[in-house]
């Protein structure tokens, strides 16, 4: 009975959760980079002079990425993906991990692959 219930549940996964059929994290190579403005981070600093608010300005970037296969070659099944937004400063040619959250076609750069 439990096995039948499990089989029935497993059959529903492709219908109800189609994004689980594809990898949630993929490797990609950065092929292009463009600055996309700035973002601000507000901090409260306390030292011997007292407490004050500081504002740090950081750059934001848009990257073009190419999905890689298991051999770190360009995967022909995927086109180049432009305009992937990130606050991380990365270099062209770096291999990165990219997450596809909840199966949405909005890639998120997780970080550099070592």
C-alpha positions as CSV (number, residue, x, y, z in Angstrom):
1,X,0.0,0.0,0.0
2,X,2.8,2.4,0.9
3,X,4.6,1.5,-2.4
4,X,1.5,2.2,-4.4
5,X,1.1,5.6,-2.7
6,X,4.8,6.4,-3.4
7,X,4.4,5.5,-7.1
8,X,1.3,7.6,-7.4
9,X,3.2,10.6,-5.8
10,X,6.2,10.1,-8.1
11,X,4.0,10.1,-11.2
12,X,2.6,13.5,-10.1
13,X,6.0,15.2,-9.9
14,X,6.5,15.9,-13.6
15,X,3.0,17.4,-13.8
16,X,3.0,19.5,-10.6
17,X,6.8,20.3,-10.4
18,X,8.1,20.3,-13.9
19,X,11.2,22.3,-12.9
20,X,12.5,19.3,-10.9
21,X,13.2,17.5,-14.2
22,X,16.0,19.9,-15.0
23,X,19.1,20.7,-12.9
24,X,18.6,23.5,-10.4
25,X,22.2,24.6,-10.6
26,X,24.3,24.7,-13.8
27,X,27.9,25.7,-14.7
28,X,28.4,28.6,-17.1
29,X,31.2,30.7,-18.4
30,X,31.1,34.5,-18.4
31,X,31.4,35.8,-22.0
32,X,30.5,39.4,-21.5
33,X,30.2,42.1,-18.7
34,X,28.7,45.5,-18.6
35,X,28.3,47.9,-15.6
36,X,24.7,48.5,-14.8
37,X,24.7,51.3,-12.2
38,X,25.2,51.3,-8.5
39,X,23.5,50.2,-5.3
40,X,24.0,51.5,-1.8
41,X,24.6,49.8,1.5
42,X,23.9,51.7,4.7
43,X,25.9,50.8,7.7
44,X,26.0,52.1,11.3
45,X,29.5,52.4,12.5
46,X,30.5,52.8,16.2
47,X,34.0,53.6,17.3
48,X,35.8,55.9,19.7
49,X,34.4,58.9,17.9
50,X,30.8,57.8,18.4
51,X,28.1,56.3,16.2
52,X,27.5,57.4,12.7
53,X,25.9,56.2,9.5
54,X,28.0,55.4,6.5
55,X,26.9,54.7,3.0
56,X,28.9,52.4,0.8
57,X,28.4,52.5,-3.0
58,X,28.8,49.3,-5.0
59,X,28.6,48.6,-8.7
60,X,26.0,46.3,-10.2
61,X,26.7,44.3,-13.4
62,X,25.0,42.6,-16.3
63,X,26.7,39.4,-17.5
64,X,26.3,37.3,-20.7
65,X,26.9,33.7,-19.9
66,X,27.3,30.4,-21.8
67,X,26.0,27.2,-20.2
68,X,28.7,24.5,-20.0
69,X,28.5,20.7,-20.2
70,X,30.2,18.2,-17.9
71,X,33.5,18.7,-19.8
72,X,33.4,22.5,-19.4
73,X,32.7,23.0,-23.1
74,X,29.8,25.2,-24.4
75,X,26.6,23.2,-24.3
76,X,25.0,23.6,-27.7
77,X,21.5,22.8,-26.2
78,X,21.5,26.3,-24.5
79,X,21.8,29.7,-26.2
80,X,24.0,32.5,-24.7
81,X,22.1,34.0,-21.9
82,X,22.3,37.9,-21.8
83,X,21.6,40.4,-19.1
84,X,22.1,38.2,-16.0
85,X,22.2,40.8,-13.2
86,X,24.6,40.5,-10.2
87,X,26.2,42.6,-7.6
88,X,29.3,40.4,-7.7
89,X,32.3,41.6,-9.7
90,X,33.4,38.8,-12.0
91,X,35.7,38.5,-14.9
92,X,35.2,37.4,-18.5
93,X,36.2,33.7,-18.8
94,X,35.4,32.7,-15.2
95,X,33.4,29.6,-14.7
96,X,30.4,30.2,-12.4
97,X,27.6,28.3,-10.7
98,X,24.2,29.6,-11.8
99,X,20.9,28.7,-10.0
100,X,17.5,28.5,-11.6
101,X,15.3,29.2,-8.6
102,X,11.9,27.3,-8.7
103,X,12.4,26.5,-12.4
104,X,12.0,30.1,-13.4
105,X,14.0,31.3,-16.4
106,X,15.7,34.0,-14.3
107,X,19.3,32.8,-13.7
108,X,21.0,33.8,-10.4
109,X,24.8,33.8,-10.2
110,X,25.8,31.9,-7.1
111,X,29.5,32.3,-7.3
112,X,32.8,31.2,-9.0
113,X,33.5,27.5,-9.4
114,X,36.9,26.6,-8.1
